[in-house]
Amino acid sequence: MCVWKSLAKYVKDWISSCDKPARGSDSAHHILIGSHKRAVSFFEVKISIRLELEKAKLAWSAHFDLLSDIDELNQCKRAMRLRHKNENIGHLTESEMAFIVDADDLSFSLMEHEGKQAMALAELRRNQNTLRYLKSQRLDRNASLQNAHRRPEESAPFRAVSKEDNDNCVLCLSPFEGIRSVLSCGHCFHTNCLERLTARIGSNADIICPMRCTVRTKKQEVYLAMEKRKDDGSQLIRSVQGDYGTKIGRLLSDVLDAVDLGDKSIIFSQWEDMIDIICESLTVNSVKFARPKSGRRAFGECVKDFRTDINCPVLVMNVKNGAEGLTLVEASHVFLVEPMLNCGLDMQAINRIHRIGQTSKTYVHRYIIENTIETKIDKLRMDRQENHFEDDLKEQKKHDIKAGGIDGGFDLSELHQLFS
């Protein structure tokens, strides 16, 4: 390509430098002009092919996500069925019975699911209000910190909210030290202050925020929080056998906790080398696991062992092979070892356990090393998920997709964001 561009530039410069061809060189001059026109046409066609290829990549990405969503719906519908007449379902497990629907209960199930949908939408609206409030609090805190670093002559004429004001309990006006109670609206109070405030209400009554927020909080929904610890986050909750680095050590610690609780877990990674290290660490720590590999029969047998064997609590999978088309409601924990740019693939991995038929509470664990490129990659994933990046075919000029594995690659602005 560089040679073609250099030749085209040379011919163009030569033609422009020749005012009038010498006698006997008319044929050579016409040949060069014709070659220059063909070169210009060649580069125009190449640019058109490149644009068509970029559009094809965008269309393929959207089509892939559509097929994945259709597959999710088919998996849900395929697993559910009506109960046969006089069928005995006593031998079925709890997870299998969740997919059996009695014909007499259809109207009741419909009303139940509509009620759950209405409650979920209401919870979504409450969470959106809480998110807006927390963003506003963050902006106020950033503004107060910036104002604190200003010189006296540069300070604003009005009094900004100081950091000390935000770090005081509004009930006792004392600063927070250690653990604090956080309501669903985002307001924080001393644990003792909140207990004294709610001592007179019943055990089932909701907590009304003293700041007169519209969001009410149940007692079991009060969170306990504290200031971020000063260490690097590499301390383990429990000791593990072997030294495999900070991330694998914390992963092993969490997996062992889930095993002690009797819960099953799925570990997803994008790299086979990382999966090899995880499998070795699980073996050293005496944790039985299943690792599906290529081949339909071998893959199905490994998944079956994980579903049916009580002594096999962990399934280790490559996210490219096991993130779609599987229903694994037997598990209640998903461990994502690395951040992924492809938000659709990320959600598909989580939806292996968080779907119709799941009767237990599910947990998602993400492992991101602080102050590394992983934090920026995860931020890009969240931005893409919020802006529906992969489904947006109208903003082709804004998102110039480049080739790059299962994540679809980076555009130029994202590369600057990652390596700046």
Secondary structure in CASP SS format (residue, H / E / C, confidence):
PFRMAT SS
TARGET T0000
AUTHOR 0000-0000-0000
METHOD secondary structure of the structure
MODEL  1
M C 1.00
C H 1.00
V H 1.00
W H 1.00
K H 1.00
S H 1.00
L H 1.00
A H 1.00
K H 1.00
Y H 1.00
V H 1.00
K H 1.00
D H 1.00
W H 1.00
I H 1.00
S H 1.00
S H 1.00
C C 1.00
D C 1.00
K C 1.00
P C 1.00
A C 1.00
R C 1.00
G C 1.00
S C 1.00
D H 1.00
S H 1.00
A H 1.00
H H 1.00
H H 1.00
I H 1.00
L H 1.00
I H 1.00
G H 1.00
S H 1.00
H H 1.00
K H 1.00
R H 1.00
A H 1.00
V H 1.00
S H 1.00
F H 1.00
F H 1.00
E H 1.00
V H 1.00
K H 1.00
I H 1.00
S H 1.00
I H 1.00
R H 1.00
L H 1.00
E H 1.00
L H 1.00
E H 1.00
K H 1.00
A H 1.00
K H 1.00
L H 1.00
A H 1.00
W H 1.00
S H 1.00
A H 1.00
H H 1.00
F H 1.00
D H 1.00
L H 1.00
L H 1.00
S H 1.00
D H 1.00
I H 1.00
D H 1.00
E H 1.00
L H 1.00
N H 1.00
Q H 1.00
C H 1.00
K H 1.00
R H 1.00
A H 1.00
M C 1.00
R E 1.00
L E 1.00
R C 1.00
H C 1.00
K C 1.00
N C 1.00
E C 1.00
N C 1.00
I C 1.00
G C 1.00
H C 1.00
L C 1.00
T C 1.00
E H 1.00
S H 1.00
E H 1.00
M H 1.00
A C 1.00
F C 1.00
I E 1.00
V E 1.00
D C 1.00
A H 1.00
D H 1.00
D H 1.00
L H 1.00
S H 1.00
F H 1.00
S H 1.00
L H 1.00
M H 1.00
E H 1.00
H H 1.00
E H 1.00
G H 1.00
K H 1.00
Q H 1.00
A H 1.00
M H 1.00
A H 1.00
L H 1.00
A H 1.00
E H 1.00
L H 1.00
R H 1.00
R H 1.00
N H 1.00
Q H 1.00
N H 1.00
T H 1.00
L H 1.00
R H 1.00
Y H 1.00
L H 1.00
K H 1.00
S H 1.00
Q H 1.00
R H 1.00
L H 1.00
D H 1.00
R H 1.00
N H 1.00
A H 1.00
S H 1.00
L H 1.00
Q H 1.00
N H 1.00
A H 1.00
H C 1.00
R C 1.00
R C 1.00
P H 1.00
E H 1.00
E H 1.00
S C 1.00
A C 1.00
P C 1.00
F C 1.00
R C 1.00
A C 1.00
V C 1.00
S C 1.00
K H 1.00
E H 1.00
D H 1.00
N H 1.00
D C 1.00
N E 1.00
C C 1.00
V C 1.00
L C 1.00
C C 1.00
L C 1.00
S C 1.00
P E 1.00
F C 1.00
E C 1.00
G C 1.00
I C 1.00
R E 1.00
S E 1.00
V E 1.00
L C 1.00
S C 1.00
C C 1.00
G C 1.00
H C 1.00
C E 1.00
F E 1.00
H E 1.00
T H 1.00
N H 1.00
C H 1.00
L H 1.00
E H 1.00
R H 1.00
L H 1.00
T C 1.00
A C 1.00
R C 1.00
I C 1.00
G C 1.00
S C 1.00
N C 1.00
A C 1.00
D C 1.00
I E 1.00
I E 1.00
C C 1.00
P C 1.00
M C 1.00
R C 1.00
C C 1.00
T C 1.00
V C 1.00
R E 1.00
T E 1.00
K C 1.00
K H 1.00
Q H 1.00
E H 1.00
V C 1.00
Y E 1.00
L E 1.00
A E 1.00
M C 1.00
E C 1.00
K C 1.00
R C 1.00
K C 1.00
D C 1.00
D C 1.00
G C 1.00
S C 1.00
Q C 1.00
L C 1.00
I C 1.00
R C 1.00
S C 1.00
V C 1.00
Q C 1.00
G C 1.00
D C 1.00
Y C 1.00
G C 1.00
T H 1.00
K H 1.00
I H 1.00
G H 1.00
R H 1.00
L H 1.00
L H 1.00
S H 1.00
D H 1.00
V H 1.00
L H 1.00
D H 1.00
A H 1.00
V H 1.00
D H 1.00
L C 1.00
G C 1.00
D C 1.00
K C 1.00
S E 1.00
I E 1.00
I E 1.00
F E 1.00
S E 1.00
Q C 1.00
W C 1.00
E H 1.00
D H 1.00
M H 1.00
I H 1.00
D H 1.00
I H 1.00
I H 1.00
C H 1.00
E H 1.00
S H 1.00
L H 1.00
T H 1.00
V H 1.00
N C 1.00
S C 1.00
V C 1.00
K C 1.00
F E 1.00
A E 1.00
R C 1.00
P C 1.00
K C 1.00
S C 1.00
G C 1.00
R H 1.00
R H 1.00
A H 1.00
F H 1.00
G H 1.00
E H 1.00
C H 1.00
V H 1.00
K H 1.00
D H 1.00
F H 1.00
R H 1.00
T H 1.00
D C 1.00
I C 1.00
N C 1.00
C C 1.00
P C 1.00
V E 1.00
L E 1.00
V E 1.00
M E 1.00
N E 1.00
V H 1.00
K H 1.00
N H 1.00
G H 1.00
A C 1.00
E C 1.00
G C 1.00
L C 1.00
T C 1.00
L C 1.00
V C 1.00
E C 1.00
A C 1.00
S C 1.00
H E 1.00
V E 1.00
F E 1.00
L E 1.00
V C 1.00
E C 1.00
P C 1.00
M C 1.00
L C 1.00
N C 1.00
C H 1.00
G H 1.00
L H 1.00
D H 1.00
M H 1.00
Q H 1.00
A H 1.00
I H 1.00
N C 1.00
R C 1.00
I C 1.00
H C 1.00
R C 1.00
I C 1.00
G C 1.00
Q C 1.00
T C 1.00
S C 1.00
K C 1.00
T C 1.00
Y E 1.00
V E 1.00
H E 1.00
R E 1.00
Y C 1.00
I C 1.00
I C 1.00
E C 1.00
N C 1.00
T C 1.00
I H 1.00
E H 1.00
T H 1.00
K H 1.00
I H 1.00
D H 1.00
K H 1.00
L H 1.00
R H 1.00
M H 1.00
D H 1.00
R H 1.00
Q H 1.00
E H 1.00
N H 1.00
H C 1.00
F H 1.00
E H 1.00
D H 1.00
D C 1.00
L C 1.00
K C 1.00
E C 1.00
Q C 1.00
K C 1.00
K C 1.00
H C 1.00
D C 1.00
I C 1.00
K C 1.00
A C 1.00
G C 1.00
G H 1.00
I H 1.00
D H 1.00
G C 1.00
G C 1.00
F C 1.00
D C 1.00
L H 1.00
S H 1.00
E H 1.00
L H 1.00
H H 1.00
Q H 1.00
L H 1.00
F H 1.00
S C 1.00
END
